[in-house]
Amino acid sequence: MNYHHAMDLEVRHLQLVSAVADVGSLTRAGDRLHLTQSALSHQLRDIESRLGTALFLRVGKRLVLTPAGERLLASARDVLDRLQRTERDIREMGRERAGLLRLTTECYTCYHWLPALLTRYRRRFPRVEVRIDVEATRRPFEMLLAGRIDLALVSSPVRDRRLVVTPIFEDELVVIAAPSHPFARQTHVRPADMKGETLLVYPPREESSVLNDVLLPAGAVPGRIEEVMLTEAITELVKAELGVSVIARWAVKPLVASGALVARRFTARGIHRRWSAAMPKDLAKTDFIREFIELLARNAPADAPQARRA
């Protein structure tokens, strides 16, 4: 039997009502659910029009539940709680036999060193199937909370209490250029130096932290921005003097060591990232996930001290 058509309420609606009731504002509820305020406001209008009644009233700056909202909240809490318990029970059942580990990372370069690590992991846990979800790379937190993936390697701060975070490694983002490029004569590259350059970034450019967190706030818009999907393609274009890029130092270490490229600190202090493994609380306790995180920490790419001076 298919009940989908009969029911207007979805789990995401229940999560929305519960989050807004807790924090009293769409913006803060959005932070918790990793959605924008406009997406939440759209969802809220959608659910209110489906139910034919308002669930919240705006009182000053706060959103306050209407009687209908109160009734829905009581059900939402009950349903979400039961769903969570059911998920946990089912995971427990599955854990005894074998497991599935669905994995993503916020950084495309990390897909370089993951395969070798997965081979070692499979030898240790032959009955755990590991799936890498490249699609989730752009929305790891959302996918974790939706139960679509189990573990994400992330450098963004994790602000949701439903997720557990384990630090894995730190790395540095450096500017790479051809040895003939003027940057090769500098000790470091300032954001303003990027103004006339062609900057190669991973797609989509809207999510490039270098652009959004460093260059645009400094008013240093590159001459051109080109999206390039693969690290190998980026380094080849840089070698051919067709642009510069900002990339993890460890990802270009061999090319810098051989003299094919130069790597320079970006900004006087350098830009460092902290990578962590994020996962839902109930999964953090499973042996095959714990073991995977230990393997990650032992095999993560380290920026060797001698490379730092390159």
N, C-alpha and C positions, 0 to 999 in steps of 0.2 A: 504493500500500500504506500502511496505517496502523499505525505501530509504537507509537503512544501507549500502547495498553493493555498492551503487553508490558514497558514500561520504568517502573520505579518511581522512578528517579532523575531529578531535574530540575536545570536549570542553577542555580537558587537554592540547592538542596541542596549543590551543589559549591562555590558561593561561601561558603556557611555553614561547611562543613568547613574550607575553606582559611583563612577569616578567624579561626575559633576556634583552629586550629592555630598561626596566626601570633601571636595575642595572648594565648591561654591563658585567656580568660574570655568569657562570653556578653555581659556588659555592654559590654566594649570592642569585641567583634566587632559588637555592635549599633550602636555609634557609627559604625563604619566602613561598615556596610551601611545605616545610617539606618533601623533597625528597633528596636522595643523589646525589652528582654530577654525579656519573656514571649512575644512573637511568635517570637523565635529559639528559645526553650526548647521551644515548641510544635512548631516545625518539626523540631527535633532529635529530639524524641520520635517524631514522625511518621515520619521517615526511618529511625530505629532499629527501629521496629516493622515497617515495610515490609521492611527487610532482615533482621529477626529476630536482630539482634546489636547489642551496644553499640559505639559508635565512640569514645567518650571515657570516661575514668575520672576521678573527682575526687580529686586528690592535694593535700591541704592546700587552698589557695585556687585552685589551677590545675586546668584541664581538660587531661588528658594523653591522647594518642591510644592506643587499643588496637591490637593487630596488624591487626584489620579496618579500623580508622580509618586506619592508616598506608597500607594497600593502596589505600583509597579516595582518600586525599589525593594519592598519586602520580598516579592517574588524573585527579583533579579538576584538578590543576595543568596537566597535559598538555592536557586538553580545553578548559579556560578559555583557555589560551594560544593554542591553535589557533583557537578561536572568535573571540578578539580579532583575530588576524591576518586571519582570513577577513573579519570585519566591515570591517577597515581596507582590505583589498584591494577589497572590493565598493564601499565608499565611494569609493575612488580611481577605480574604473571609472565610477561614476555622476557623479563630479565633472567628468569630461571632457565629458560631454554636457550635463547640466543638473543642477539640485540641488533638494533639498527642505529647507526650513528650518522645523523645528517648534519653536514658541516658546511659552514661558509666562512669567508674572511672579507673584511672591509678593503683589503688591498690586493690588487691583481698580481703584484709581484710575488706575494706569498704563495701563489699557486706553483711557483718554481720549486720551492723546497719541500712542499707538502707530499708530492708523490713518493719520494724515497722514504719518507717517514711512514707513509701509509703501508708500504711494503713490509716494513719491520713490524708494524702494529698487527697486520694480518697474520703474521707468523705466530704472534703471541695470542691473538684472539681470532682464530680461524672462523668462529661462528658469528662474529659480529660483522655485519655488512656496513661498509662505510660509503656514504654517498656524498659527493661534493656538489653543492648547489650554487652554481655561479650566478644564477638569476637573483639569489638573495643577497649578493654582494652589496647592492645599493640600499637594502633595507633590512639589515640584520636584526635590529631590535624588534621591529614589527613582526618579522617572521618567527623569531624566538617566542614572542608572547602569543602568537597565533598558533604555536605548536607545529609550525611547518618545518622548523629545523631544531636541532638539539644543542648545537654548540657553535658559537661564532667567535672568530678571532678578530678583535676590534681595537681601534686606537681612540675612538670617541669615548668620552666619559659615560659611564652607565649610571643612570639616575633612577632606575626602577627597582623597588625593593623585592620584586618577584624574581629578580635575576641575581645569581651569585657570580662574583667576578674573581678570577685568579690571575695575578700578574704573571706574564710570560717572559717578555724581553723588552729592551729599549733599543731604538735605532735612531739614526740621524738622516734627515733629508738634505741632500747636497745638490748644488747646481752642476750639471754636466755640460761640457762644451768640447769642441774640437781643440786640439793642442795649439792650433793657429789662431784661435779666437782671443780677442782682447782679455776675456775673463781669465785666461791662463796666466796672465801677468799680475793678477790681483790675489791678495791673500783671502779675501772673501767677496761675496757679491751682495750689494745692497739692493733692496726692492727697487729703488729708483733706476738702477742700472738696467733693469729689464724693459724700460720704456720702449726702446726701438726694436726689441728682439722678437723673433718668432718663437713662441713658447709651445712646446709639444706637451699635451696633457692626455691622461686617460679619459675616455668618455664616461659620463656626460660632463661637460665643462662646468655645469651648474653645481656639481658636487665636488669640484676640485678644491681641496682645503688650501692649497698654495695660492690659488686665485682669490678665493673668498675670504680667507683669514689673514693673508699676508699682503698680497699685491693690491687688491682693490681698496682695503682700508688705508693703505699708504698712498693711494692715488697713482699707483704705478701700473697703468694698463699697458700690457705688452703691445708691440706693433701688430702682431698677428697671433691668434691662438688656433692651434690645430689639434684636433682630437685624433689620437693614435691608440689603437686597442692594445697592441703587444709591446712588451718591453724591448724585445729584439728589434722591432721596427723603429722604436724611438731611438735606440742607441745607434742604429745604422744611419738614420737621418741626421743625428747629431755629428757622427763621424764625417758625414758628407757635407758638413757645414750648412745644413738646411734648417737649423734651429738649435735651441738649447732646451734643457728640460730640468725638472727638479725631481729627484728620485732617491730611493733608499741607498745609502752608501754601500751596504752589503750586496745589493743587486748588481752593482757595476764594478765591484772590487777587481775581478780579473782583468777587465778592460782598462781600468785605471792603472793597475800594476804593469800591464804590458805597454802602457804609453799610448794606447789607441784613443783614450779620452782623458780629459782632466776633470777632477771633481773639486769643487770649491765650497767652503762653508757658505750657507745662505743666511744673510744678516750677520752682524758682528759676533753675536752670541751663538749662532747656529740654531737649527730647528730640530728639536728632538721629539720623538713620539714614544709613548708607552703602550705596549701591546698587552692585551689581557684576553683571557678566554672567558666568555660570558655564557651562562647556561641557566635554565630554569632551576629553582631551588631543589625540586624533588629529584632532578637528574644528577645533581652534583654528588649525590651519595653513591651512585652506582659504580661498581668496581671498574667496569670497562671504560667509563668516562674519566674516572680519576686517573687511571693508568694512561689514557690518551693524553691528558693534560701534562702528566709528568714527562711523557715522551716529547711533547711539544716543547716544554721548558728546556729539556736536555739538548734538543736538536735545533732550536731556533737559531737563526743566523745572528752571530755576534759581530759587532763592528770591532775588529781587532785593533788594538792600540796603534800599531804601525800604520794601519789604513787611515786612521784619523788625521795623520799629518799629511796625507796625500794631497 
